[in-house]
């Protein structure tokens, strides 16, 4: 036993740096391999902003149906839509609520989400900022209760949509809008494909309105 301990102490003394580097490389490879084979990169990221929360059990039941609406945008052989929630308390007065308001606004400006689903009482924080693309040509006609900016429809109500329920969300008082494409994104093919996926999903959600 003493011989083994001495050998280990001698090994550690002479090869400590190399051993630590080797362990770091192994961890890096494990994490990288896990990311390649197990982590899913969403074809479309949808941000939910509200107080009702997301029923992930319901979402999982219909995720493939919803994902197939969007398609395999990133060409990884499968279609996958993810919901990114910003959930608020009932009175919107806590420090956490303030942080969530800012976090959601950041997603609209620099985040990866293209489609935003926002509850009515939170619209005031995000409208009249030029954050959403006009829905002319996307939504076939004027929708009662829609939100307009500069005379153009930018957010549409989803109340009564059975398809919204498949996202694990409550459709009552929920509005949908598509993030505007900036001048820096106009030639980004991935962004353009995601934008088309957002349009397809929005139309699918509107089709579910009874």
mmCIF file of the C-alpha atoms, coordinates in Angstrom:
data_MODEL
# 
_entry.id   MODEL 
# 
loop_
_atom_site.group_PDB 
_atom_site.id 
_atom_site.type_symbol 
_atom_site.label_atom_id 
_atom_site.label_alt_id 
_atom_site.label_comp_id 
_atom_site.label_asym_id 
_atom_site.label_entity_id 
_atom_site.label_seq_id 
_atom_site.pdbx_PDB_ins_code 
_atom_site.Cartn_x 
_atom_site.Cartn_y 
_atom_site.Cartn_z 
_atom_site.occupancy 
_atom_site.B_iso_or_equiv 
_atom_site.pdbx_formal_charge 
_atom_site.auth_seq_id 
_atom_site.auth_comp_id 
_atom_site.auth_asym_id 
_atom_site.auth_atom_id 
_atom_site.pdbx_PDB_model_num 
ATOM 1   C CA . UNK A 1 1   ? 0.000   0.000  0.000   1.00 0.00 ? 1   UNK A CA 1 
ATOM 2   C CA . UNK A 1 2   ? 2.858   2.374  0.858   1.00 0.00 ? 2   UNK A CA 1 
ATOM 3   C CA . UNK A 1 3   ? 4.483   1.646  -2.493  1.00 0.00 ? 3   UNK A CA 1 
ATOM 4   C CA . UNK A 1 4   ? 1.292   2.563  -4.345  1.00 0.00 ? 4   UNK A CA 1 
ATOM 5   C CA . UNK A 1 5   ? 0.916   5.761  -2.320  1.00 0.00 ? 5   UNK A CA 1 
ATOM 6   C CA . UNK A 1 6   ? 4.525   6.750  -3.019  1.00 0.00 ? 6   UNK A CA 1 
ATOM 7   C CA . UNK A 1 7   ? 4.046   6.041  -6.725  1.00 0.00 ? 7   UNK A CA 1 
ATOM 8   C CA . UNK A 1 8   ? 0.926   8.196  -6.822  1.00 0.00 ? 8   UNK A CA 1 
ATOM 9   C CA . UNK A 1 9   ? 2.642   11.017 -4.958  1.00 0.00 ? 9   UNK A CA 1 
ATOM 10  C CA . UNK A 1 10  ? 5.601   10.839 -7.304  1.00 0.00 ? 10  UNK A CA 1 
ATOM 11  C CA . UNK A 1 11  ? 3.337   10.737 -10.357 1.00 0.00 ? 11  UNK A CA 1 
ATOM 12  C CA . UNK A 1 12  ? 1.296   13.713 -9.139  1.00 0.00 ? 12  UNK A CA 1 
ATOM 13  C CA . UNK A 1 13  ? 4.477   15.686 -8.396  1.00 0.00 ? 13  UNK A CA 1 
ATOM 14  C CA . UNK A 1 14  ? 5.893   15.181 -11.901 1.00 0.00 ? 14  UNK A CA 1 
ATOM 15  C CA . UNK A 1 15  ? 2.709   15.101 -14.014 1.00 0.00 ? 15  UNK A CA 1 
ATOM 16  C CA . UNK A 1 16  ? 0.193   17.277 -12.142 1.00 0.00 ? 16  UNK A CA 1 
ATOM 17  C CA . UNK A 1 17  ? -0.185  19.843 -14.950 1.00 0.00 ? 17  UNK A CA 1 
ATOM 18  C CA . UNK A 1 18  ? -0.453  17.232 -17.688 1.00 0.00 ? 18  UNK A CA 1 
ATOM 19  C CA . UNK A 1 19  ? -3.033  15.274 -15.663 1.00 0.00 ? 19  UNK A CA 1 
ATOM 20  C CA . UNK A 1 20  ? -5.198  18.360 -15.069 1.00 0.00 ? 20  UNK A CA 1 
ATOM 21  C CA . UNK A 1 21  ? -5.033  19.248 -18.760 1.00 0.00 ? 21  UNK A CA 1 
ATOM 22  C CA . UNK A 1 22  ? -5.994  15.698 -19.691 1.00 0.00 ? 22  UNK A CA 1 
ATOM 23  C CA . UNK A 1 23  ? -8.977  15.741 -17.333 1.00 0.00 ? 23  UNK A CA 1 
ATOM 24  C CA . UNK A 1 24  ? -10.055 19.095 -18.802 1.00 0.00 ? 24  UNK A CA 1 
ATOM 25  C CA . UNK A 1 25  ? -9.841  17.706 -22.353 1.00 0.00 ? 25  UNK A CA 1 
ATOM 26  C CA . UNK A 1 26  ? -11.909 14.651 -21.391 1.00 0.00 ? 26  UNK A CA 1 
ATOM 27  C CA . UNK A 1 27  ? -14.615 16.826 -19.792 1.00 0.00 ? 27  UNK A CA 1 
ATOM 28  C CA . UNK A 1 28  ? -14.642 19.086 -22.853 1.00 0.00 ? 28  UNK A CA 1 
ATOM 29  C CA . UNK A 1 29  ? -15.050 16.082 -25.164 1.00 0.00 ? 29  UNK A CA 1 
ATOM 30  C CA . UNK A 1 30  ? -17.843 14.594 -23.046 1.00 0.00 ? 30  UNK A CA 1 
ATOM 31  C CA . UNK A 1 31  ? -19.753 17.878 -23.031 1.00 0.00 ? 31  UNK A CA 1 
ATOM 32  C CA . UNK A 1 32  ? -19.185 18.335 -26.773 1.00 0.00 ? 32  UNK A CA 1 
ATOM 33  C CA . UNK A 1 33  ? -20.319 14.810 -27.626 1.00 0.00 ? 33  UNK A CA 1 
ATOM 34  C CA . UNK A 1 34  ? -23.393 15.225 -25.417 1.00 0.00 ? 34  UNK A CA 1 
ATOM 35  C CA . UNK A 1 35  ? -24.238 18.462 -27.229 1.00 0.00 ? 35  UNK A CA 1 
ATOM 36  C CA . UNK A 1 36  ? -23.885 16.807 -30.628 1.00 0.00 ? 36  UNK A CA 1 
ATOM 37  C CA . UNK A 1 37  ? -26.001 13.769 -29.859 1.00 0.00 ? 37  UNK A CA 1 
ATOM 38  C CA . UNK A 1 38  ? -28.454 14.734 -27.128 1.00 0.00 ? 38  UNK A CA 1 
ATOM 39  C CA . UNK A 1 39  ? -29.087 18.488 -27.071 1.00 0.00 ? 39  UNK A CA 1 
ATOM 40  C CA . UNK A 1 40  ? -31.722 19.730 -29.485 1.00 0.00 ? 40  UNK A CA 1 
ATOM 41  C CA . UNK A 1 41  ? -31.268 23.013 -31.281 1.00 0.00 ? 41  UNK A CA 1 
ATOM 42  C CA . UNK A 1 42  ? -34.760 24.385 -31.900 1.00 0.00 ? 42  UNK A CA 1 
ATOM 43  C CA . UNK A 1 43  ? -35.821 25.200 -35.436 1.00 0.00 ? 43  UNK A CA 1 
ATOM 44  C CA . UNK A 1 44  ? -37.947 27.969 -33.962 1.00 0.00 ? 44  UNK A CA 1 
ATOM 45  C CA . UNK A 1 45  ? -37.830 29.567 -30.541 1.00 0.00 ? 45  UNK A CA 1 
ATOM 46  C CA . UNK A 1 46  ? -41.138 31.026 -29.336 1.00 0.00 ? 46  UNK A CA 1 
ATOM 47  C CA . UNK A 1 47  ? -41.226 33.406 -26.377 1.00 0.00 ? 47  UNK A CA 1 
ATOM 48  C CA . UNK A 1 48  ? -44.250 33.394 -24.089 1.00 0.00 ? 48  UNK A CA 1 
ATOM 49  C CA . UNK A 1 49  ? -44.791 36.493 -21.926 1.00 0.00 ? 49  UNK A CA 1 
ATOM 50  C CA . UNK A 1 50  ? -47.565 36.187 -19.368 1.00 0.00 ? 50  UNK A CA 1 
ATOM 51  C CA . UNK A 1 51  ? -48.834 35.197 -15.952 1.00 0.00 ? 51  UNK A CA 1 
ATOM 52  C CA . UNK A 1 52  ? -50.598 31.887 -16.664 1.00 0.00 ? 52  UNK A CA 1 
ATOM 53  C CA . UNK A 1 53  ? -47.451 29.845 -17.294 1.00 0.00 ? 53  UNK A CA 1 
ATOM 54  C CA . UNK A 1 54  ? -46.812 26.910 -19.626 1.00 0.00 ? 54  UNK A CA 1 
ATOM 55  C CA . UNK A 1 55  ? -48.356 23.444 -19.290 1.00 0.00 ? 55  UNK A CA 1 
ATOM 56  C CA . UNK A 1 56  ? -45.364 21.427 -20.487 1.00 0.00 ? 56  UNK A CA 1 
ATOM 57  C CA . UNK A 1 57  ? -47.268 18.160 -20.256 1.00 0.00 ? 57  UNK A CA 1 
ATOM 58  C CA . UNK A 1 58  ? -49.751 19.445 -22.814 1.00 0.00 ? 58  UNK A CA 1 
ATOM 59  C CA . UNK A 1 59  ? -46.961 20.878 -24.958 1.00 0.00 ? 59  UNK A CA 1 
ATOM 60  C CA . UNK A 1 60  ? -45.141 17.541 -25.080 1.00 0.00 ? 60  UNK A CA 1 
ATOM 61  C CA . UNK A 1 61  ? -48.295 15.764 -26.290 1.00 0.00 ? 61  UNK A CA 1 
ATOM 62  C CA . UNK A 1 62  ? -48.514 18.029 -29.332 1.00 0.00 ? 62  UNK A CA 1 
ATOM 63  C CA . UNK A 1 63  ? -44.910 19.194 -29.775 1.00 0.00 ? 63  UNK A CA 1 
ATOM 64  C CA . UNK A 1 64  ? -44.286 17.088 -32.883 1.00 0.00 ? 64  UNK A CA 1 
ATOM 65  C CA . UNK A 1 65  ? -47.475 18.307 -34.563 1.00 0.00 ? 65  UNK A CA 1 
ATOM 66  C CA . UNK A 1 66  ? -46.500 21.904 -33.810 1.00 0.00 ? 66  UNK A CA 1 
ATOM 67  C CA . UNK A 1 67  ? -42.898 21.346 -34.878 1.00 0.00 ? 67  UNK A CA 1 
ATOM 68  C CA . UNK A 1 68  ? -43.988 19.828 -38.192 1.00 0.00 ? 68  UNK A CA 1 
ATOM 69  C CA . UNK A 1 69  ? -45.817 23.089 -38.956 1.00 0.00 ? 69  UNK A CA 1 
ATOM 70  C CA . UNK A 1 70  ? -42.465 24.883 -38.781 1.00 0.00 ? 70  UNK A CA 1 
ATOM 71  C CA . UNK A 1 71  ? -40.337 22.205 -40.443 1.00 0.00 ? 71  UNK A CA 1 
ATOM 72  C CA . UNK A 1 72  ? -36.656 21.321 -40.236 1.00 0.00 ? 72  UNK A CA 1 
ATOM 73  C CA . UNK A 1 73  ? -35.228 24.830 -40.583 1.00 0.00 ? 73  UNK A CA 1 
ATOM 74  C CA . UNK A 1 74  ? -31.736 24.029 -39.299 1.00 0.00 ? 74  UNK A CA 1 
ATOM 75  C CA . UNK A 1 75  ? -31.406 20.881 -41.453 1.00 0.00 ? 75  UNK A CA 1 
ATOM 76  C CA . UNK A 1 76  ? -30.514 18.574 -38.565 1.00 0.00 ? 76  UNK A CA 1 
ATOM 77  C CA . UNK A 1 77  ? -32.965 15.912 -39.704 1.00 0.00 ? 77  UNK A CA 1 
ATOM 78  C CA . UNK A 1 78  ? -35.788 16.729 -37.277 1.00 0.00 ? 78  UNK A CA 1 
ATOM 79  C CA . UNK A 1 79  ? -38.230 19.547 -36.595 1.00 0.00 ? 79  UNK A CA 1 
ATOM 80  C CA . UNK A 1 80  ? -38.377 20.989 -33.098 1.00 0.00 ? 80  UNK A CA 1 
ATOM 81  C CA . UNK A 1 81  ? -40.099 24.045 -31.594 1.00 0.00 ? 81  UNK A CA 1 
ATOM 82  C CA . UNK A 1 82  ? -39.184 25.310 -28.137 1.00 0.00 ? 82  UNK A CA 1 
ATOM 83  C CA . UNK A 1 83  ? -41.077 27.661 -25.800 1.00 0.00 ? 83  UNK A CA 1 
ATOM 84  C CA . UNK A 1 84  ? -39.035 30.215 -23.856 1.00 0.00 ? 84  UNK A CA 1 
ATOM 85  C CA . UNK A 1 85  ? -41.214 31.573 -21.001 1.00 0.00 ? 85  UNK A CA 1 
ATOM 86  C CA . UNK A 1 86  ? -41.136 34.868 -19.151 1.00 0.00 ? 86  UNK A CA 1 
ATOM 87  C CA . UNK A 1 87  ? -43.683 34.342 -16.378 1.00 0.00 ? 87  UNK A CA 1 
ATOM 88  C CA . UNK A 1 88  ? -44.867 37.163 -14.114 1.00 0.00 ? 88  UNK A CA 1 
ATOM 89  C CA . UNK A 1 89  ? -46.620 37.342 -10.740 1.00 0.00 ? 89  UNK A CA 1 
ATOM 90  C CA . UNK A 1 90  ? -50.247 38.409 -10.460 1.00 0.00 ? 90  UNK A CA 1 
ATOM 91  C CA . UNK A 1 91  ? -49.601 42.025 -9.461  1.00 0.00 ? 91  UNK A CA 1 
ATOM 92  C CA . UNK A 1 92  ? -46.531 42.773 -11.641 1.00 0.00 ? 92  UNK A CA 1 
ATOM 93  C CA . UNK A 1 93  ? -44.930 44.690 -8.774  1.00 0.00 ? 93  UNK A CA 1 
ATOM 94  C CA . UNK A 1 94  ? -42.068 42.510 -7.558  1.00 0.00 ? 94  UNK A CA 1 
ATOM 95  C CA . UNK A 1 95  ? -38.370 43.079 -8.401  1.00 0.00 ? 95  UNK A CA 1 
ATOM 96  C CA . UNK A 1 96  ? -38.490 39.759 -10.247 1.00 0.00 ? 96  UNK A CA 1 
ATOM 97  C CA . UNK A 1 97  ? -41.282 41.111 -12.466 1.00 0.00 ? 97  UNK A CA 1 
ATOM 98  C CA . UNK A 1 98  ? -39.158 44.147 -13.322 1.00 0.00 ? 98  UNK A CA 1 
ATOM 99  C CA . UNK A 1 99  ? -36.296 41.845 -14.280 1.00 0.00 ? 99  UNK A CA 1 
ATOM 100 C CA . UNK A 1 100 ? -38.614 39.668 -16.392 1.00 0.00 ? 100 UNK A CA 1 
ATOM 101 C CA . UNK A 1 101 ? -39.944 42.741 -18.236 1.00 0.00 ? 101 UNK A CA 1 
ATOM 102 C CA . UNK A 1 102 ? -36.387 43.716 -19.155 1.00 0.00 ? 102 UNK A CA 1 
ATOM 103 C CA . UNK A 1 103 ? -35.409 40.146 -20.032 1.00 0.00 ? 103 UNK A CA 1 
ATOM 104 C CA . UNK A 1 104 ? -38.344 39.798 -22.437 1.00 0.00 ? 104 UNK A CA 1 
ATOM 105 C CA . UNK A 1 105 ? -37.565 43.169 -24.021 1.00 0.00 ? 105 UNK A CA 1 
ATOM 106 C CA . UNK A 1 106 ? -33.977 42.035 -24.563 1.00 0.00 ? 106 UNK A CA 1 
ATOM 107 C CA . UNK A 1 107 ? -35.221 38.894 -26.330 1.00 0.00 ? 107 UNK A CA 1 
ATOM 108 C CA . UNK A 1 108 ? -37.217 41.107 -28.691 1.00 0.00 ? 108 UNK A CA 1 
ATOM 109 C CA . UNK A 1 109 ? -34.188 43.192 -29.558 1.00 0.00 ? 109 UNK A CA 1 
ATOM 110 C CA . UNK A 1 110 ? -31.259 40.772 -29.661 1.00 0.00 ? 110 UNK A CA 1 
ATOM 111 C CA . UNK A 1 111 ? -32.628 37.310 -28.794 1.00 0.00 ? 111 UNK A CA 1 
ATOM 112 C CA . UNK A 1 112 ? -33.180 34.250 -30.964 1.00 0.00 ? 112 UNK A CA 1 
ATOM 113 C CA . UNK A 1 113 ? -36.994 34.207 -30.697 1.00 0.00 ? 113 UNK A CA 1 
ATOM 114 C CA . UNK A 1 114 ? -38.997 35.187 -33.774 1.00 0.00 ? 114 UNK A CA 1 
ATOM 115 C CA . UNK A 1 115 ? -42.563 34.621 -32.545 1.00 0.00 ? 115 UNK A CA 1 
ATOM 116 C CA . UNK A 1 116 ? -43.856 36.257 -29.366 1.00 0.00 ? 116 UNK A CA 1 
ATOM 117 C CA . UNK A 1 117 ? -47.027 35.292 -27.508 1.00 0.00 ? 117 UNK A CA 1 
ATOM 118 C CA . UNK A 1 118 ? -47.966 38.031 -25.028 1.00 0.00 ? 118 UNK A CA 1 
ATOM 119 C CA . UNK A 1 119 ? -50.844 38.310 -22.585 1.00 0.00 ? 119 UNK A CA 1 
ATOM 120 C CA . UNK A 1 120 ? -52.952 41.451 -23.019 1.00 0.00 ? 120 UNK A CA 1 
ATOM 121 C CA . UNK A 1 121 ? -52.115 43.137 -19.724 1.00 0.00 ? 121 UNK A CA 1 
ATOM 122 C CA . UNK A 1 122 ? -48.395 43.006 -20.572 1.00 0.00 ? 122 UNK A CA 1 
ATOM 123 C CA . UNK A 1 123 ? -48.666 44.511 -24.057 1.00 0.00 ? 123 UNK A CA 1 
ATOM 124 C CA . UNK A 1 124 ? -48.131 48.024 -22.703 1.00 0.00 ? 124 UNK A CA 1 
ATOM 125 C CA . UNK A 1 125 ? -44.486 47.225 -21.998 1.00 0.00 ? 125 UNK A CA 1 
ATOM 126 C CA . UNK A 1 126 ? -43.679 46.198 -25.570 1.00 0.00 ? 126 UNK A CA 1 
ATOM 127 C CA . UNK A 1 127 ? -45.887 48.094 -28.013 1.00 0.00 ? 127 UNK A CA 1 
ATOM 128 C CA . UNK A 1 128 ? -45.163 51.364 -29.841 1.00 0.00 ? 128 UNK A CA 1 
ATOM 129 C CA . UNK A 1 129 ? -41.473 50.513 -30.025 1.00 0.00 ? 129 UNK A CA 1 
ATOM 130 C CA . UNK A 1 130 ? -41.256 49.180 -33.559 1.00 0.00 ? 130 UNK A CA 1 
ATOM 131 C CA . UNK A 1 131 ? -40.371 45.697 -32.333 1.00 0.00 ? 131 UNK A CA 1 
ATOM 132 C CA . UNK A 1 132 ? -42.904 43.761 -34.427 1.00 0.00 ? 132 UNK A CA 1 
ATOM 133 C CA . UNK A 1 133 ? -43.259 43.275 -38.152 1.00 0.00 ? 133 UNK A CA 1 
ATOM 134 C CA . UNK A 1 134 ? -46.477 44.450 -39.858 1.00 0.00 ? 134 UNK A CA 1 
ATOM 135 C CA . UNK A 1 135 ? -48.771 41.510 -40.526 1.00 0.00 ? 135 UNK A CA 1 
ATOM 136 C CA . UNK A 1 136 ? -50.094 42.760 -43.888 1.00 0.00 ? 136 UNK A CA 1 
ATOM 137 C CA . UNK A 1 137 ? -50.082 39.789 -46.238 1.00 0.00 ? 137 UNK A CA 1 
ATOM 138 C CA . UNK A 1 138 ? -49.491 37.400 -43.327 1.00 0.00 ? 138 UNK A CA 1 
ATOM 139 C CA . UNK A 1 139 ? -52.913 37.731 -41.754 1.00 0.00 ? 139 UNK A CA 1 
ATOM 140 C CA . UNK A 1 140 ? -55.495 37.760 -44.539 1.00 0.00 ? 140 UNK A CA 1 
ATOM 141 C CA . UNK A 1 141 ? -57.781 40.401 -43.074 1.00 0.00 ? 141 UNK A CA 1 
ATOM 142 C CA . UNK A 1 142 ? -58.189 42.879 -40.245 1.00 0.00 ? 142 UNK A CA 1 
ATOM 143 C CA . UNK A 1 143 ? -58.757 41.076 -36.967 1.00 0.00 ? 143 UNK A CA 1 
ATOM 144 C CA . UNK A 1 144 ? -61.053 42.498 -34.323 1.00 0.00 ? 144 UNK A CA 1 
ATOM 145 C CA . UNK A 1 145 ? -59.059 43.524 -31.270 1.00 0.00 ? 145 UNK A CA 1 
ATOM 146 C CA . UNK A 1 146 ? -55.712 43.554 -33.099 1.00 0.00 ? 146 UNK A CA 1 
ATOM 147 C CA . UNK A 1 147 ? -52.957 45.979 -32.054 1.00 0.00 ? 147 UNK A CA 1 
ATOM 148 C CA . UNK A 1 148 ? -51.843 48.579 -34.592 1.00 0.00 ? 148 UNK A CA 1 
ATOM 149 C CA . UNK A 1 149 ? -48.722 50.705 -34.815 1.00 0.00 ? 149 UNK A CA 1 
ATOM 150 C CA . UNK A 1 150 ? -48.550 53.557 -37.338 1.00 0.00 ? 150 UNK A CA 1 
ATOM 151 C CA . UNK A 1 151 ? -51.760 52.256 -38.885 1.00 0.00 ? 151 UNK A CA 1 
ATOM 152 C CA . UNK A 1 152 ? -50.393 48.735 -39.420 1.00 0.00 ? 152 UNK A CA 1 
ATOM 153 C CA . UNK A 1 153 ? -51.504 45.565 -37.643 1.00 0.00 ? 153 UNK A CA 1 
ATOM 154 C CA . UNK A 1 154 ? -48.601 44.098 -35.639 1.00 0.00 ? 154 UNK A CA 1 
ATOM 155 C CA . UNK A 1 155 ? -50.227 41.893 -32.967 1.00 0.00 ? 155 UNK A CA 1 
ATOM 156 C CA . UNK A 1 156 ? -53.306 39.681 -33.291 1.00 0.00 ? 156 UNK A CA 1 
ATOM 157 C CA . UNK A 1 157 ? -55.499 38.148 -30.550 1.00 0.00 ? 157 UNK A CA 1 
ATOM 158 C CA . UNK A 1 158 ? -55.574 34.372 -30.245 1.00 0.00 ? 158 UNK A CA 1 
ATOM 159 C CA . UNK A 1 159 ? -58.587 34.046 -27.937 1.00 0.00 ? 159 UNK A CA 1 
ATOM 160 C CA . UNK A 1 160 ? -60.487 30.845 -28.629 1.00 0.00 ? 160 UNK A CA 1 
ATOM 161 C CA . UNK A 1 161 ? -57.665 29.116 -30.495 1.00 0.00 ? 161 UNK A CA 1 
ATOM 162 C CA . UNK A 1 162 ? -57.633 25.398 -29.836 1.00 0.00 ? 162 UNK A CA 1 
ATOM 163 C CA . UNK A 1 163 ? -54.168 25.226 -31.401 1.00 0.00 ? 163 UNK A CA 1 
ATOM 164 C CA . UNK A 1 164 ? -52.751 27.619 -28.793 1.00 0.00 ? 164 UNK A CA 1 
ATOM 165 C CA . UNK A 1 165 ? -53.776 25.105 -26.131 1.00 0.00 ? 165 UNK A CA 1 
ATOM 166 C CA . UNK A 1 166 ? -51.486 22.581 -27.844 1.00 0.00 ? 166 UNK A CA 1 
ATOM 167 C CA . UNK A 1 167 ? -48.583 24.849 -26.912 1.00 0.00 ? 167 UNK A CA 1 
ATOM 168 C CA . UNK A 1 168 ? -49.560 24.415 -23.277 1.00 0.00 ? 168 UNK A CA 1 
ATOM 169 C CA . UNK A 1 169 ? -50.855 28.004 -23.116 1.00 0.00 ? 169 UNK A CA 1 
ATOM 170 C CA . UNK A 1 170 ? -54.172 29.635 -22.263 1.00 0.00 ? 170 UNK A CA 1 
ATOM 171 C CA . UNK A 1 171 ? -55.430 31.451 -25.393 1.00 0.00 ? 171 UNK A CA 1 
ATOM 172 C CA . UNK A 1 172 ? -57.670 33.929 -23.554 1.00 0.00 ? 172 UNK A CA 1 
ATOM 173 C CA . UNK A 1 173 ? -56.184 37.445 -23.691 1.00 0.00 ? 173 UNK A CA 1 
ATOM 174 C CA . UNK A 1 174 ? -53.145 36.136 -25.601 1.00 0.00 ? 174 UNK A CA 1 
ATOM 175 C CA . UNK A 1 175 ? -51.685 38.073 -28.538 1.00 0.00 ? 175 UNK A CA 1 
ATOM 176 C CA . UNK A 1 176 ? -49.149 37.022 -31.157 1.00 0.00 ? 176 UNK A CA 1 
ATOM 177 C CA . UNK A 1 177 ? -46.562 39.055 -33.009 1.00 0.00 ? 177 UNK A CA 1 
ATOM 178 C CA . UNK A 1 178 ? -43.491 38.388 -35.140 1.00 0.00 ? 178 UNK A CA 1 
ATOM 179 C CA . UNK A 1 179 ? -40.230 40.106 -34.313 1.00 0.00 ? 179 UNK A CA 1 
ATOM 180 C CA . UNK A 1 180 ? -39.148 42.604 -36.935 1.00 0.00 ? 180 UNK A CA 1 
ATOM 181 C CA . UNK A 1 181 ? -36.173 41.713 -39.148 1.00 0.00 ? 181 UNK A CA 1 
ATOM 182 C CA . UNK A 1 182 ? -33.434 44.298 -38.625 1.00 0.00 ? 182 UNK A CA 1 
ATOM 183 C CA . UNK A 1 183 ? -31.104 45.664 -41.311 1.00 0.00 ? 183 UNK A CA 1 
ATOM 184 C CA . UNK A 1 184 ? -28.384 43.450 -39.851 1.00 0.00 ? 184 UNK A CA 1 
ATOM 185 C CA . UNK A 1 185 ? -30.516 40.341 -40.389 1.00 0.00 ? 185 UNK A CA 1 
ATOM 186 C CA . UNK A 1 186 ? -31.850 41.014 -43.891 1.00 0.00 ? 186 UNK A CA 1 
ATOM 187 C CA . UNK A 1 187 ? -29.274 38.780 -45.568 1.00 0.00 ? 187 UNK A CA 1 
ATOM 188 C CA . UNK A 1 188 ? -29.127 36.120 -42.860 1.00 0.00 ? 188 UNK A CA 1 
ATOM 189 C CA . UNK A 1 189 ? -30.657 33.005 -44.431 1.00 0.00 ? 189 UNK A CA 1 
ATOM 190 C CA . UNK A 1 190 ? -31.238 31.270 -41.103 1.00 0.00 ? 190 UNK A CA 1 
ATOM 191 C CA . UNK A 1 191 ? -33.135 34.288 -39.764 1.00 0.00 ? 191 UNK A CA 1 
ATOM 192 C CA . UNK A 1 192 ? -35.226 34.492 -42.927 1.00 0.00 ? 192 UNK A CA 1 
ATOM 193 C CA . UNK A 1 193 ? -36.094 30.788 -42.683 1.00 0.00 ? 193 UNK A CA 1 
ATOM 194 C CA . UNK A 1 194 ? -36.965 31.183 -38.989 1.00 0.00 ? 194 UNK A CA 1 
ATOM 195 C CA . UNK A 1 195 ? -39.143 34.153 -39.869 1.00 0.00 ? 195 UNK A CA 1 
ATOM 196 C CA . UNK A 1 196 ? -41.029 32.004 -42.375 1.00 0.00 ? 196 UNK A CA 1 
ATOM 197 C CA . UNK A 1 197 ? -41.411 29.339 -39.700 1.00 0.00 ? 197 UNK A CA 1 
ATOM 198 C CA . UNK A 1 198 ? -42.833 31.969 -37.345 1.00 0.00 ? 198 UNK A CA 1 
ATOM 199 C CA . UNK A 1 199 ? -45.324 33.014 -40.036 1.00 0.00 ? 199 UNK A CA 1 
ATOM 200 C CA . UNK A 1 200 ? -46.398 29.410 -40.566 1.00 0.00 ? 200 UNK A CA 1 
ATOM 201 C CA . UNK A 1 201 ? -46.875 28.832 -36.840 1.00 0.00 ? 201 UNK A CA 1 
ATOM 202 C CA . UNK A 1 202 ? -48.807 32.092 -36.401 1.00 0.00 ? 202 UNK A CA 1 
ATOM 203 C CA . UNK A 1 203 ? -51.171 31.130 -39.218 1.00 0.00 ? 203 UNK A CA 1 
ATOM 204 C CA . UNK A 1 204 ? -51.589 27.687 -37.630 1.00 0.00 ? 204 UNK A CA 1 
ATOM 205 C CA . UNK A 1 205 ? -52.503 29.285 -34.299 1.00 0.00 ? 205 UNK A CA 1 
ATOM 206 C CA . UNK A 1 206 ? -55.019 31.585 -35.997 1.00 0.00 ? 206 UNK A CA 1 
ATOM 207 C CA . UNK A 1 207 ? -56.540 28.629 -37.857 1.00 0.00 ? 207 UNK A CA 1 
ATOM 208 C CA . UNK A 1 208 ? -57.448 27.193 -34.467 1.00 0.00 ? 208 UNK A CA 1 
ATOM 209 C CA . UNK A 1 209 ? -59.647 30.157 -33.492 1.00 0.00 ? 209 UNK A CA 1 
ATOM 210 C CA . UNK A 1 210 ? -63.265 29.005 -33.142 1.00 0.00 ? 210 UNK A CA 1 
# 
